[in-house]
């Protein structure tokens, strides 16, 4: 499955979660190294959004925020070949850090490819934004700016 989206700025809060040692240990298993403490956000629409909703459904995320048409179309997409990796949440000092589901992928931009993963948090405000994690700071490594178009090939 290929998703194409537009680079967009996020809320600037991902580093709070991404830097947590409990998550980083799990990201090392998934990515083969520590994840950059932040995410690259890609705004998606159209068929790419429908495909992403299918991945969200596979990860067990409520998709009621999607239109009835998009949910119906997503139900028709076979995502069985994409392995969902569970990222376990945890409690620290009475604060709950939620879990997530990740899918290994390759990000493609400007003729370069970089190993990454799509991260779908159990609790998120994003409904049409794909959060991408990688060992590298993707904006810097690939010279990405807001409004650039990139593709992700989900493994």
GUPA-917075 format. One record per residue (C-alpha): residue in three letters; z negated, y, x negated. Coordinates in steps of 0.2 Angstrom, whole numbers. Layout:
BEGIN
<rec><res>ALA</res><c3>Z</c3><c2>Y</c2><c1>X</c1></rec>
...
END
This chain:
BEGIN
<rec><res>UNK</res><c3>0</c3><c2>0</c2><c1>0</c1></rec>
<rec><res>UNK</res><c3>5</c3><c2>17</c2><c1>-6</c1></rec>
<rec><res>UNK</res><c3>-4</c3><c2>33</c2><c1>-1</c1></rec>
<rec><res>UNK</res><c3>3</c3><c2>50</c2><c1>-5</c1></rec>
<rec><res>UNK</res><c3>-8</c3><c2>66</c2><c1>-3</c1></rec>
<rec><res>UNK</res><c3>-11</c3><c2>83</c2><c1>-8</c1></rec>
<rec><res>UNK</res><c3>-24</c3><c2>88</c2><c1>-21</c1></rec>
<rec><res>UNK</res><c3>-38</c3><c2>98</c2><c1>-13</c1></rec>
<rec><res>UNK</res><c3>-55</c3><c2>105</c2><c1>-18</c1></rec>
<rec><res>UNK</res><c3>-70</c3><c2>96</c2><c1>-11</c1></rec>
<rec><res>UNK</res><c3>-87</c3><c2>102</c2><c1>-7</c1></rec>
<rec><res>UNK</res><c3>-93</c3><c2>101</c2><c1>-25</c1></rec>
<rec><res>UNK</res><c3>-107</c3><c2>89</c2><c1>-21</c1></rec>
<rec><res>UNK</res><c3>-99</c3><c2>72</c2><c1>-27</c1></rec>
<rec><res>UNK</res><c3>-107</c3><c2>74</c2><c1>-44</c1></rec>
<rec><res>UNK</res><c3>-125</c3><c2>72</c2><c1>-36</c1></rec>
<rec><res>UNK</res><c3>-120</c3><c2>55</c2><c1>-31</c1></rec>
<rec><res>UNK</res><c3>-108</c3><c2>49</c2><c1>-44</c1></rec>
<rec><res>UNK</res><c3>-120</c3><c2>53</c2><c1>-58</c1></rec>
<rec><res>UNK</res><c3>-134</c3><c2>41</c2><c1>-51</c1></rec>
<rec><res>UNK</res><c3>-137</c3><c2>26</c2><c1>-63</c1></rec>
<rec><res>UNK</res><c3>-137</c3><c2>14</c2><c1>-48</c1></rec>
<rec><res>UNK</res><c3>-119</c3><c2>18</c2><c1>-43</c1></rec>
<rec><res>UNK</res><c3>-113</c3><c2>20</c2><c1>-61</c1></rec>
<rec><res>UNK</res><c3>-118</c3><c2>2</c2><c1>-65</c1></rec>
<rec><res>UNK</res><c3>-107</c3><c2>-4</c2><c1>-51</c1></rec>
<rec><res>UNK</res><c3>-93</c3><c2>8</c2><c1>-55</c1></rec>
<rec><res>UNK</res><c3>-93</c3><c2>0</c2><c1>-73</c1></rec>
<rec><res>UNK</res><c3>-89</c3><c2>-17</c2><c1>-65</c1></rec>
<rec><res>UNK</res><c3>-75</c3><c2>-10</c2><c1>-54</c1></rec>
<rec><res>UNK</res><c3>-67</c3><c2>2</c2><c1>-66</c1></rec>
<rec><res>UNK</res><c3>-71</c3><c2>-6</c2><c1>-83</c1></rec>
<rec><res>UNK</res><c3>-81</c3><c2>9</c2><c1>-88</c1></rec>
<rec><res>UNK</res><c3>-92</c3><c2>23</c2><c1>-82</c1></rec>
<rec><res>UNK</res><c3>-85</c3><c2>34</c2><c1>-68</c1></rec>
<rec><res>UNK</res><c3>-82</c3><c2>53</c2><c1>-71</c1></rec>
<rec><res>UNK</res><c3>-96</c3><c2>61</c2><c1>-61</c1></rec>
<rec><res>UNK</res><c3>-85</c3><c2>68</c2><c1>-47</c1></rec>
<rec><res>UNK</res><c3>-71</c3><c2>63</c2><c1>-36</c1></rec>
<rec><res>UNK</res><c3>-53</c3><c2>69</c2><c1>-34</c1></rec>
<rec><res>UNK</res><c3>-49</c3><c2>73</c2><c1>-16</c1></rec>
<rec><res>UNK</res><c3>-32</c3><c2>70</c2><c1>-8</c1></rec>
<rec><res>UNK</res><c3>-28</c3><c2>77</c2><c1>9</c1></rec>
<rec><res>UNK</res><c3>-17</c3><c2>65</c2><c1>18</c1></rec>
<rec><res>UNK</res><c3>-8</c3><c2>65</c2><c1>35</c1></rec>
<rec><res>UNK</res><c3>5</c3><c2>55</c2><c1>45</c1></rec>
<rec><res>UNK</res><c3>8</c3><c2>37</c2><c1>40</c1></rec>
<rec><res>UNK</res><c3>-3</c3><c2>39</c2><c1>25</c1></rec>
<rec><res>UNK</res><c3>-17</c3><c2>44</c2><c1>36</c1></rec>
<rec><res>UNK</res><c3>-14</c3><c2>28</c2><c1>47</c1></rec>
<rec><res>UNK</res><c3>-14</c3><c2>17</c2><c1>31</c1></rec>
<rec><res>UNK</res><c3>-30</c3><c2>25</c2><c1>26</c1></rec>
<rec><res>UNK</res><c3>-38</c3><c2>22</c2><c1>43</c1></rec>
<rec><res>UNK</res><c3>-33</c3><c2>4</c2><c1>41</c1></rec>
<rec><res>UNK</res><c3>-43</c3><c2>3</c2><c1>24</c1></rec>
<rec><res>UNK</res><c3>-58</c3><c2>12</c2><c1>32</c1></rec>
<rec><res>UNK</res><c3>-58</c3><c2>0</c2><c1>46</c1></rec>
<rec><res>UNK</res><c3>-58</c3><c2>-15</c2><c1>34</c1></rec>
<rec><res>UNK</res><c3>-73</c3><c2>-7</c2><c1>25</c1></rec>
<rec><res>UNK</res><c3>-82</c3><c2>-6</c2><c1>42</c1></rec>
<rec><res>UNK</res><c3>-81</c3><c2>13</c2><c1>44</c1></rec>
<rec><res>UNK</res><c3>-81</c3><c2>19</c2><c1>62</c1></rec>
<rec><res>UNK</res><c3>-64</c3><c2>27</c2><c1>65</c1></rec>
<rec><res>UNK</res><c3>-68</c3><c2>36</c2><c1>81</c1></rec>
<rec><res>UNK</res><c3>-64</c3><c2>52</c2><c1>73</c1></rec>
<rec><res>UNK</res><c3>-46</c3><c2>47</c2><c1>72</c1></rec>
<rec><res>UNK</res><c3>-34</c3><c2>49</c2><c1>86</c1></rec>
<rec><res>UNK</res><c3>-31</c3><c2>34</c2><c1>98</c1></rec>
<rec><res>UNK</res><c3>-13</c3><c2>33</c2><c1>92</c1></rec>
<rec><res>UNK</res><c3>-18</c3><c2>33</c2><c1>74</c1></rec>
<rec><res>UNK</res><c3>-32</c3><c2>20</c2><c1>77</c1></rec>
<rec><res>UNK</res><c3>-19</c3><c2>9</c2><c1>87</c1></rec>
<rec><res>UNK</res><c3>-6</c3><c2>10</c2><c1>73</c1></rec>
<rec><res>UNK</res><c3>-19</c3><c2>6</c2><c1>60</c1></rec>
<rec><res>UNK</res><c3>-24</c3><c2>-10</c2><c1>69</c1></rec>
<rec><res>UNK</res><c3>-6</c3><c2>-16</c2><c1>66</c1></rec>
<rec><res>UNK</res><c3>-7</c3><c2>-14</c2><c1>47</c1></rec>
<rec><res>UNK</res><c3>-11</c3><c2>-29</c2><c1>37</c1></rec>
<rec><res>UNK</res><c3>-23</c3><c2>-25</c2><c1>23</c1></rec>
<rec><res>UNK</res><c3>-30</c3><c2>-42</c2><c1>20</c1></rec>
<rec><res>UNK</res><c3>-22</c3><c2>-42</c2><c1>2</c1></rec>
<rec><res>UNK</res><c3>-33</c3><c2>-27</c2><c1>-3</c1></rec>
<rec><res>UNK</res><c3>-50</c3><c2>-33</c2><c1>-10</c1></rec>
<rec><res>UNK</res><c3>-64</c3><c2>-22</c2><c1>-4</c1></rec>
<rec><res>UNK</res><c3>-78</c3><c2>-20</c2><c1>-17</c1></rec>
<rec><res>UNK</res><c3>-95</c3><c2>-16</c2><c1>-10</c1></rec>
<rec><res>UNK</res><c3>-105</c3><c2>-2</c2><c1>-18</c1></rec>
<rec><res>UNK</res><c3>-123</c3><c2>-4</c2><c1>-13</c1></rec>
<rec><res>UNK</res><c3>-134</c3><c2>10</c2><c1>-8</c1></rec>
<rec><res>UNK</res><c3>-152</c3><c2>12</c2><c1>-13</c1></rec>
<rec><res>UNK</res><c3>-168</c3><c2>22</c2><c1>-11</c1></rec>
<rec><res>UNK</res><c3>-175</c3><c2>34</c2><c1>-24</c1></rec>
<rec><res>UNK</res><c3>-191</c3><c2>44</c2><c1>-22</c1></rec>
<rec><res>UNK</res><c3>-189</c3><c2>42</c2><c1>-3</c1></rec>
<rec><res>UNK</res><c3>-171</c3><c2>48</c2><c1>-3</c1></rec>
<rec><res>UNK</res><c3>-158</c3><c2>37</c2><c1>4</c1></rec>
<rec><res>UNK</res><c3>-141</c3><c2>36</c2><c1>-6</c1></rec>
<rec><res>UNK</res><c3>-129</c3><c2>27</c2><c1>5</c1></rec>
<rec><res>UNK</res><c3>-117</c3><c2>13</c2><c1>1</c1></rec>
<rec><res>UNK</res><c3>-98</c3><c2>14</c2><c1>0</c1></rec>
<rec><res>UNK</res><c3>-83</c3><c2>3</c2><c1>-1</c1></rec>
<rec><res>UNK</res><c3>-70</c3><c2>4</c2><c1>-15</c1></rec>
<rec><res>UNK</res><c3>-52</c3><c2>-2</c2><c1>-17</c1></rec>
<rec><res>UNK</res><c3>-45</c3><c2>-3</c2><c1>-35</c1></rec>
<rec><res>UNK</res><c3>-29</c3><c2>7</c2><c1>-37</c1></rec>
<rec><res>UNK</res><c3>-17</c3><c2>16</c2><c1>-48</c1></rec>
<rec><res>UNK</res><c3>-15</c3><c2>35</c2><c1>-47</c1></rec>
<rec><res>UNK</res><c3>3</c3><c2>41</c2><c1>-51</c1></rec>
<rec><res>UNK</res><c3>7</c3><c2>59</c2><c1>-56</c1></rec>
<rec><res>UNK</res><c3>20</c3><c2>67</c2><c1>-66</c1></rec>
<rec><res>UNK</res><c3>26</c3><c2>50</c2><c1>-73</c1></rec>
<rec><res>UNK</res><c3>9</c3><c2>45</c2><c1>-79</c1></rec>
<rec><res>UNK</res><c3>-2</c3><c2>32</c2><c1>-71</c1></rec>
<rec><res>UNK</res><c3>-21</c3><c2>30</c2><c1>-72</c1></rec>
<rec><res>UNK</res><c3>-32</c3><c2>16</c2><c1>-66</c1></rec>
<rec><res>UNK</res><c3>-44</c3><c2>22</c2><c1>-52</c1></rec>
<rec><res>UNK</res><c3>-52</c3><c2>17</c2><c1>-36</c1></rec>
<rec><res>UNK</res><c3>-52</c3><c2>24</c2><c1>-18</c1></rec>
<rec><res>UNK</res><c3>-70</c3><c2>27</c2><c1>-13</c1></rec>
<rec><res>UNK</res><c3>-74</c3><c2>26</c2><c1>5</c1></rec>
<rec><res>UNK</res><c3>-93</c3><c2>31</c2><c1>8</c1></rec>
<rec><res>UNK</res><c3>-102</c3><c2>24</c2><c1>23</c1></rec>
<rec><res>UNK</res><c3>-107</c3><c2>42</c2><c1>28</c1></rec>
<rec><res>UNK</res><c3>-94</c3><c2>55</c2><c1>25</c1></rec>
<rec><res>UNK</res><c3>-88</c3><c2>71</c2><c1>33</c1></rec>
<rec><res>UNK</res><c3>-70</c3><c2>67</c2><c1>27</c1></rec>
<rec><res>UNK</res><c3>-59</c3><c2>60</c2><c1>40</c1></rec>
<rec><res>UNK</res><c3>-42</c3><c2>64</c2><c1>32</c1></rec>
<rec><res>UNK</res><c3>-47</c3><c2>65</c2><c1>14</c1></rec>
<rec><res>UNK</res><c3>-46</c3><c2>51</c2><c1>1</c1></rec>
<rec><res>UNK</res><c3>-59</c3><c2>52</c2><c1>-12</c1></rec>
<rec><res>UNK</res><c3>-53</c3><c2>45</c2><c1>-29</c1></rec>
<rec><res>UNK</res><c3>-64</c3><c2>40</c2><c1>-44</c1></rec>
<rec><res>UNK</res><c3>-59</c3><c2>35</c2><c1>-61</c1></rec>
<rec><res>UNK</res><c3>-66</c3><c2>34</c2><c1>-79</c1></rec>
<rec><res>UNK</res><c3>-57</c3><c2>51</c2><c1>-83</c1></rec>
<rec><res>UNK</res><c3>-58</c3><c2>68</c2><c1>-76</c1></rec>
<rec><res>UNK</res><c3>-42</c3><c2>66</c2><c1>-67</c1></rec>
<rec><res>UNK</res><c3>-39</c3><c2>85</c2><c1>-64</c1></rec>
<rec><res>UNK</res><c3>-39</c3><c2>88</c2><c1>-83</c1></rec>
<rec><res>UNK</res><c3>-31</c3><c2>72</c2><c1>-89</c1></rec>
<rec><res>UNK</res><c3>-16</c3><c2>74</c2><c1>-77</c1></rec>
<rec><res>UNK</res><c3>-16</c3><c2>93</c2><c1>-77</c1></rec>
<rec><res>UNK</res><c3>-19</c3><c2>93</c2><c1>-58</c1></rec>
<rec><res>UNK</res><c3>-22</c3><c2>108</c2><c1>-47</c1></rec>
<rec><res>UNK</res><c3>-24</c3><c2>111</c2><c1>-29</c1></rec>
<rec><res>UNK</res><c3>-9</c3><c2>108</c2><c1>-18</c1></rec>
<rec><res>UNK</res><c3>-1</c3><c2>96</c2><c1>-31</c1></rec>
<rec><res>UNK</res><c3>6</c3><c2>80</c2><c1>-24</c1></rec>
<rec><res>UNK</res><c3>0</c3><c2>63</c2><c1>-31</c1></rec>
<rec><res>UNK</res><c3>2</c3><c2>45</c2><c1>-25</c1></rec>
<rec><res>UNK</res><c3>-10</c3><c2>30</c2><c1>-26</c1></rec>
<rec><res>UNK</res><c3>-5</c3><c2>12</c2><c1>-26</c1></rec>
<rec><res>UNK</res><c3>-19</c3><c2>2</c2><c1>-19</c1></rec>
<rec><res>UNK</res><c3>-20</c3><c2>-15</c2><c1>-28</c1></rec>
END
